[in-house]
């Protein structure tokens, strides 16, 4: 049986810099994969290649048997939560969630129903008319999650999902995100430079350095048997085993 999502030999160059260098990964349906690495490791570029915001110089992206390497972002049916959420401050929470649905031609009562359902999914039922400025950082993040999930995407992409939150909120929000993804059962790829975050959220973790994949495995596998000194040093500082 083929994997649900495949990254097959992805390469991306920016002038003389090779940002992603032959990355190959597979995910099963419903699996959560964390891309972990320091700044400049290629993890965000890999996520952008998945989303369709960048086009690879070589390699393929395949989802559910469909080659989407040259498919535009909307047609891929991937949901994206950006690092800074990218919410529209002049729209209320419901309008933000409905923005992507409207671009797909959803309107009227169906739009209202799906917006309400998406907000309820992230525990923000009744928040449709709240202004973005009235929401806490954690609530804004959940609106961004609701917007990504409302069109019922095939894959969810998260770019540094906790980086803008106060440290005291991160652990609780991490649990909430993990529980939500489990409830929805959506295949998810997230980017982080935090070892604890990757180990707590990811079923498996892919460690990148300089655009190359150093190792992929479960948190226990990476911690117990790092492939090299870099992986050992990078994940060994985590308090999660």
N, C-alpha and C positions, 0 to 999 in steps of 0.2 A: 504493500500500500504506500502510495506516494505521500510525502509530507504535505501539510496544508500550505505552508509558506516556505519558499526557497529563495535564498540569495546565492547566486551561483557565479563565483569568480568575479565579483564586482570590483571595478577599477575606476577611480576618478582622479583626474589630474587638474590642477590649477596652475597653468604655465609650467614651471619646472618642478613644482611641488606635487608629489603623489600623496593625495589626502587619504585615499582608500586603495589598498594594494592587494587585490585578489581575495577579498573576503567571501568565504562560503559558509553559509549557515542554513539550518533547516529548523522549522517549528511544526509541531503537531497542532491540530485544531484545539483551541482553548488554552494553549501553553503560554506562559509568560516568560519572555527572555529579556534579561537586563544586559545592556551594552555598557561595560564598565571600563574606564580608563582615564588617564590624566588629560589635561588640556592639550589639544593637538593630536590626540590619538586616532581621530577619524570617526569617532562614535556619532557625532551630530551629522557629519556628512553622510554617513551610512544611513541614518534615519531619513535624511532629506532625499536620498536616492530611493528609499522605500516609498516615501510619500509622493515622489514624482516631481519634486521641486528642483531636482538636479537630474541630468541624464548621464548615465555611466559611459565611460569611454570603452569599456568592455564589460562583459558579464550580463546576467539576466536576473530579473525579479519575476517569480512565478507564484501565483496565488490560486489555490484550488484548481490546479491544472492549467490556468490561463496565464500566458506570458504577457505581463503588463509593463515590460521594460520601457516601451515607447508610448504607453497610454498616459493621457493627461491626468492630473491629480483627481479631479472630480469623478472621472469615469472609473478610477480604480476602486472607489467605494472604501477608502481608508479614512478613519477618523483621526484627527490630529489635535493634541493639546500642546500649545506652544509654551515655552518657558515663562513668558510674561503674559500668558493667557490670551492676548490679542482680543479682548472684549471691546465692544463699541460703547464708549461712555455716554453717548447721546441716546442710546437705546436702553430700554429696561431689560430685566433678566429674561423675560419671556421672548422679547424681540430678538435678543442675542441668540437664544437657543433656536428660535425659528428661522434665523437668517439662512442657514444652509439648506433647510427644508424648502424655503421659498424659492431658492435658486434651483431646486430640483422640481419645481412646479407644484409643490404641495400648498394648498390654501384652504381657507374656510374652516369648517368644523374639524376637518381632518388635521389641519395645522394646529389648531387649539388642543386637540386631543393628544397629539404626539408631543407637543411642548409640555403639557401638563404631566404626561407619563414620564418624560425624560427628567423633569425636575423632581418628581416624586422618587425616581430611581436613585437620585443623589441626595435624598432627604431634604429637599427644598420645596416640598409641596406648598402651594399658595404664594410662592415668591414671584409669580409672573410679572407683577407690576412694580417690583422693587427696582430702584435705580442702582446702577453699578456702584456709585459712590457711597451708597448706604450699606454696602456689603463688606464684611470682613475679608481679609486675604483668603482664608480658607473657604468662605462662601463663594468668592469670585472664582476660585479654582474649581469648585463643584459646578458652577454655571458653565465654565469652559468644558468640563467633562460631559455635562448634559448636552451641550451643543455638539460635541464630537459623537456622542452616542445616539442622538435623536434620529439621524438618517439610517440607523441600523447598519453600521459599516461591517465589512468582513474582518478588518484588522484595526486595532487601536494602537496609535503611536503617541508616546509621551516623552516630551523633551524636558529633562531635568524637572520633574513634576513638583518637587518639594523645595526647590532652591530659593523661592521667594517667600517662604513662610518662616515665621519666628521659630527658633529652635525648639521652644516649648510645645509648639503645635505639630512639629514634624512627625513624632512617633505616633501620635493619635491619627493624624491624617494618613500616614503610611498604612496603618491598619485598615482605615476606611476605604482607601483605594484598593487594597488587596481584596477586601471582602466584596467590594462592588464588582471588580473584575471576575471574581469567582462566581458571583450570582449571575452575571450576564453570560459568562462562559466564553468571552471573546478572546481570540488570539491577540496577544499584546507584545509590543516591543517598546522598551523604555530605555532612555539614556540617563546615565548618572555618573558622577565622579566619586560618589560616596559608597564605600564598601558596605556599610550596614544597610543602606537603602537597597542596594543591588541584591544582597543576600536575603533580606527580608521579603522583598517583592518578587524576585525571580525564581521560577522553577529551575531554570538554568541561568548561568551567567557567562557572558562572552567577554574576555579581557582583551582589550586592544592596546597596541602601542605603535606609534608611527605609521598608522594606517593598516597595520597587519594584525591578524588574529593570532594572539599568543596561546590561548587555551579557551575551551568552552566545556562546561560541566556543571553539575549541581554545586551549590555552595559547599556541601560536605566534601565533594571530590576536589574542588579547588583548594580548600583549606588543608585537607589531608595529604594531597599529592599534587602540589603545584608543578607545572611543567618546566619551569625554569626559575632563576633567581628573581627576575622581575616580577613574575606572578606571585611568588612567595612573599616578596617584600611588600607588594601592593595589597594583597588580600590578607596578609598576616597581621596587619594592624587592626583588622576588624575584630570586634568583640563578639561577633556572631559565629557560632560553630555549627 
